[in-house]
Each structure stands twice: as C-alpha cells, then as structure tokens.
C-alpha cells in the first residue's frame, strides 16, 4: 500500500506514538505512586504545561477499564512469566498493546504490536522487544477466540 507511506498518514502515527509514550508514563506513574490513572492525568494537567491529547486519555482510560481482562490474557499466555515478575515498563507496554489489539478497532493489529515493540526498544531491556512481540503476537493469533 503506497498510501501508508505518505506524509499525511505519517503524522497521525507519530502523534499516536507520542500519545502511547505519554500514556505509558501516566500508567507507570499511577502504578508506582499507587494512585488512580485519572488522578495521575489530573496531577499532570495541574502541575505541568503538558498537553495530554485525546488519544493518550483514550489509551489510559481504555487500559484502566479493561485491565482485569487484559491482565488475565497476559498472565495466561506469557509462558513462564507472572505479571508481578515482569518489569513494570514491560507490563504497561503489554497492557497498552493488548488494549489496542483487542479493544481498539481504529488501530490495525500489526500496528498495535509493532508500536508496543518500538516502545520496548526505546524504554526497556534488550530482551523486552522480543518478549512483547511474542506475547502480543500470540494474542493477535487467538484474538477471535478471546473476543468470542
């Protein structure tokens, strides 16, 4: 598809990539400080000039709303890893990727997986991108049975 490489389609993707990164920061902060994700968003809006775009809020709210199901899927299909044993950054990247993969029809499945892998390459360990790719890839394969 030639159109996927046009500058017009590149801009929303980069904006969405930034939104994913910001959602990761907010979800990480909420988990580390043991506060709700809504409180973390409010705190950022009150204490910084940070503009939190609509897609960041969608991601944070979506992950928060579906976290129980997402965590169950991640726990079930991550071979040999409990959620508690995963690095916090990986766990949150997986939650964002799983939410986009399973619950956001606006994001193509391969994009949800590759964006999560890119976040892991930037922010986590050398092994994390492969782990995240494998786990989200597995969820992508069985998505029809998960959502049936």
C-alpha positions as CSV (number, residue, x, y, z in Angstrom):
1,X,0.0,0.0,0.0
2,X,1.7,3.1,-1.2
3,X,-0.6,5.4,0.7
4,X,0.7,4.1,4.1
5,X,4.0,5.9,3.4
6,X,2.5,9.3,2.6
7,X,3.3,12.2,4.9
8,X,-0.3,12.6,5.7
9,X,-0.6,9.2,7.2
10,X,2.8,9.5,8.9
11,X,1.7,12.5,11.0
12,X,-1.1,10.8,12.9
13,X,1.1,7.8,13.5
14,X,3.8,10.0,15.1
15,X,1.2,11.8,17.1
16,X,-0.2,8.4,18.2
17,X,3.3,7.2,19.0
18,X,3.7,10.2,21.3
19,X,0.3,9.5,22.8
20,X,1.3,5.9,23.6
21,X,4.5,7.1,25.2
22,X,2.6,9.6,27.3
23,X,0.0,7.0,28.3
24,X,2.8,4.7,29.3
25,X,4.3,7.5,31.5
26,X,0.9,8.2,33.1
27,X,0.1,4.5,33.7
28,X,3.6,3.9,35.1
29,X,3.3,6.9,37.5
30,X,-0.2,5.8,38.6
31,X,1.1,2.3,39.4
32,X,4.3,3.4,41.1
33,X,2.5,6.0,43.2
34,X,-0.5,3.7,43.9
35,X,-3.0,6.3,42.6
36,X,-5.7,6.1,40.0
37,X,-4.8,6.8,36.4
38,X,-7.4,9.6,36.5
39,X,-5.5,11.2,39.4
40,X,-2.3,10.9,37.5
41,X,-3.7,12.7,34.5
42,X,-5.2,15.4,36.7
43,X,-1.9,15.8,38.5
44,X,0.0,16.2,35.3
45,X,-2.5,18.7,34.0
46,X,-2.3,20.8,37.2
47,X,1.4,20.6,37.8
48,X,2.9,20.8,34.3
49,X,2.2,22.5,31.0
50,X,2.0,19.1,29.4
51,X,-0.8,18.8,26.9
52,X,-2.4,15.5,27.2
53,X,-4.0,14.7,23.9
54,X,-7.3,12.8,23.4
55,X,-5.7,9.6,22.3
56,X,-3.5,9.5,25.4
57,X,-6.6,9.8,27.6
58,X,-8.4,7.1,25.4
59,X,-5.4,4.8,26.0
60,X,-5.2,5.4,29.7
61,X,-9.0,5.0,30.2
62,X,-9.2,2.0,27.9
63,X,-6.4,0.2,29.7
64,X,-7.8,1.0,33.1
65,X,-11.3,-0.1,32.1
66,X,-10.2,-3.4,30.6
67,X,-7.1,-4.1,32.8
68,X,-8.6,-7.1,34.6
69,X,-9.3,-8.9,31.3
70,X,-6.0,-7.7,29.8
71,X,-4.0,-8.9,32.8
72,X,-5.8,-12.3,32.7
73,X,-4.9,-12.7,29.0
74,X,-1.3,-11.6,29.6
75,X,-1.0,-13.9,32.6
76,X,-2.5,-16.9,30.7
77,X,-0.3,-16.6,27.6
78,X,3.0,-15.3,28.9
79,X,5.0,-18.5,29.2
80,X,6.9,-18.7,32.4
81,X,6.3,-15.1,33.5
82,X,3.8,-13.8,36.0
83,X,2.7,-10.2,35.7
84,X,4.4,-9.4,39.0
85,X,7.7,-10.8,37.7
86,X,7.7,-8.7,34.6
87,X,9.5,-5.3,34.6
88,X,6.8,-2.6,35.3
89,X,7.6,-0.9,32.0
90,X,7.0,-4.1,30.0
91,X,3.8,-4.9,31.9
92,X,2.4,-1.4,31.0
93,X,3.6,-1.6,27.4
94,X,1.9,-5.0,27.1
95,X,-1.3,-3.6,28.6
96,X,-1.3,-0.7,26.1
97,X,-0.6,-3.0,23.2
98,X,-3.2,-5.5,24.3
99,X,-5.8,-2.9,24.6
100,X,-5.1,-1.5,21.1
101,X,-5.0,-5.0,19.7
102,X,-8.1,-6.3,21.4
103,X,-10.4,-3.4,22.0
104,X,-9.5,-0.5,19.6
105,X,-10.7,-1.2,16.1
106,X,-9.1,2.0,14.9
107,X,-5.6,0.5,15.2
108,X,-4.7,-2.3,12.8
109,X,-3.4,-5.3,14.7
110,X,0.1,-5.3,13.2
111,X,0.4,-1.6,14.2
112,X,-0.6,-2.3,17.8
113,X,2.1,-5.0,18.1
114,X,4.8,-3.0,16.3
115,X,4.2,0.2,18.3
116,X,4.5,-1.8,21.5
117,X,7.7,-3.4,20.3
118,X,9.1,0.1,19.5
119,X,8.2,1.4,23.0
120,X,10.1,-1.6,24.4
121,X,13.1,-0.9,22.2
122,X,13.2,2.7,23.5
123,X,12.5,2.1,27.2
124,X,13.2,-1.4,28.3
125,X,15.7,-4.2,28.3
126,X,17.3,-5.8,25.3
127,X,15.1,-8.9,25.7
128,X,11.9,-7.0,26.1
129,X,11.1,-6.3,22.5
130,X,11.2,-10.0,21.6
131,X,9.1,-10.9,24.6
132,X,6.5,-8.3,23.9
133,X,6.4,-9.2,20.2
134,X,5.9,-12.8,21.0
135,X,3.2,-12.3,23.7
136,X,1.2,-9.8,21.7
137,X,1.7,-11.9,18.5
138,X,0.1,-14.8,20.4
139,X,-2.8,-12.7,21.5
140,X,-3.2,-11.5,17.9
141,X,-3.4,-15.1,16.6
142,X,-6.0,-16.1,19.1
143,X,-7.9,-12.8,19.2
144,X,-11.1,-14.2,17.6
145,X,-11.4,-16.8,20.3
146,X,-10.6,-14.3,23.1
147,X,-13.3,-11.9,22.0
148,X,-15.9,-14.5,21.0
